[in-house]
Amino acid sequence: MDVKLIGITGGSGSGKSTVVRRIKEAQPASVLISQDSYYKSAPFISNENITDYNFDHPDAFDMDLMLSNLQDLKDGKPCMMPQYDFVHHRRLDEFVEVQPEKLIIIDGLMIFYDKRIRDLLDLKLYVDTPPDIRFIRRLERDISERGRTVHSVIEQYTKVVRPGHFSFIEPCKEYADLIIPEGGYNENAMQVIFSFVKSICS
């Protein structure tokens, strides 16, 4: 099997998930690998001490395991993907077996930062969204899905998320094959992506 990898990155709340959803709708026989599944455990973190661990730094991820999983999929072999509890900030004991498909979609904040991961990707997409929109989306998500308080989200954003974006994510824009303003709502860009997906999956 000739496996192709599409990597999608951008700041927190940029709309990566919308791009992923639209690609999955266009090509249901594809696999999603989320970098969020590869966070390292930090069970000592709570709303009160949220900035004591920097989740917006490359060292927060188990990049070696992610690289191993992606290489297996690229080689047409299944892999065991970890699962993460975002409320209690720890990796679960359960793993999910992922079978390879012709198209593998990888999304995450730092997937362009690690050259080993970057070199595996056949198409690199950067979702570019204004920072105020990204913050609002992150605020809504963290409160509704991750049990966070407004204060803890704001504190984390100002102390680590925003600096991390400008240090590790924004500079990696130069590696993108395609920059997508407004993400999945940019119809022209999505049509270009759909054409690529169709060409490799036909």
N, C-alpha and C positions, 0 to 999 in steps of 0.2 A: 504494500500500500504506500502510495506517495502522499505523505502527510504534510500539510501546510499549516504554519502557525501564524496567526494574526495577533499582534500585541496592541493593546489599547491602554493608553495612559492619559493623565491629566490630573489637575488638582482635585482635592477632596470636594465632592459635590459638583464636579464639572459636567456630569451627565454621561459618564462612561457606561453606566448600566443601560441607558436608553440606546446607545449605539449597539451594545451587546444584544439587547432584546431584538432590535430590528434585524441584525445579522442572523440571529437564531430563527426569526420568523421567515427570513428569505431562504435559509438553509437549515431545516430542522435536524438533519443528520450531521450535527456538529457537536463539539464538546466544549464546555466552558471550564476553564481553570482560573479561579480567583486568587490573586496574591494574598488577599485577606485571610485565606485559610492557612497561610504559612507564618502568621504572627507567632512569635515566641511567647510562652506563658509569662504573665505578670500578675499572679493572683493576689498580690499584696495591694493592688491598686483599687481605689474606690473613688466616688465623687469628691471626697474630701482631699485626696492627695493625687489627683489625676495627672498633674504635671511632674510627678516623681519618676515617671517612666516615659520616655519619648517614643510614642508610636509612629511618629513622623520622621524617623531616622532609618536609613538602610539597615542598621544593626538590629532593628526590631523584628526583622524577618529572617526566617530560616531559608536563606537563598540557596544553600547547598542542596537541601531536600527538594526545593522547587526545581532547581536545575536538573536533578536526577529524574524527577517525575516527568519533566518536559522532554528530556532526552529519550526516556523510555517510549513516550507517546510518539515522538518523532521517528523512532525506530520501529513503530508499529506494534509496540508491546504495551500491555496494560500497566497501570501504576496504582499505588495506594495513596490517595490524597487525604491529608489530615483535615480534621474538623475543628472549628474554634468557637468558643463561648464568649461572645462579645459583652455580655453582662458581667461575667466574673473574670474576664480577661485571662483565659487559660485554654490550652489545647485539650481537647477531649481525648478520651482513650480510644474512641472509635475512628476508624479510617474508612473511606469510601473507595471501592475499586472503580477505576475509570478505564473504559475501553477506548482504544484509539479510533478515530474517524478520519476521513480525508481532511477535515477542517477542525483545527483546535483554536479556540479563542482564549487568549490570556489577557486579563485586565488587572490593573493594580497601579498603585502610586509610584512604585520604584522599579518597574520592570525594564525601563530603559537605562537605569543607573548602573546595573551590573552588566558589564560587557559580555560575560558568558551567556547570559539570558538574551541580551540584545542580538548576539550573533546567531541565535537559533531562529529568530523571527523572519518570516518571509515578507511580512508587511507590517509596518510600524505606524500606528495612528496616534495622534495627540489631540485630545479634545480640549479646546480653548474656550473658556467661559469666564465672564467678568467675576472678580473676587466677591462682590456683594451678593451675587446670585449664588455662588458656591457656598458662602457662609450660611445663607438662609436655608439652603437645602440640607446642609450638614446639621444645623440646629434642629430642624424638624425631624430628621432621621434619628439623631442621637437621643432625643427626648422620647420619641414614639417607639423606637425599636431597641434601644440599648439602656433604658432606665436612667438616663442622665438628667441632671438639673440644668436649668438655663445658665446659672452661674458657672458650673463646672465646664460647660461647653464653651462659654466665652473665655474663661481663663485658659483652657487648653488651646483654643484657637489663637489667642494673642501671644501666648508664651512659646508654643512649640509648632502648631500647625502652620501658621503663617510663615515663621522663619524657615521651617522645613521645606515649604513649597519653594521659596526663593533660593534655597541652598541646594536642593536635590532634585526637584521636579521640573521647575521652569527651565533650568539650564539644559535639560535633556530634550527639550523641544527641537534642538538642532539635529537630533538623530531621526526625527520623524520623516516618513515618506510622504505623509499627508497630514496637514493640520486642519482640524475641523472646527471652525467657529460655530458655537451653539450646538455642537454635538449632533445627536440623532434627529434634530429638527432642521438640519441643513440638508435639504433634499438633494441638491446638486452633488454634494459630497457623498451622500449615501448611495446615489445611483452609480457613482464611480466604484464604490466599495462593492456594491451588488454585482457589478460587472466582473470584478476580480474574483469574487466568491463563485460566481457561475462558471468562470473559466477553469477553476481548479477542481470543481466538484462535478462537472459534467462527465 
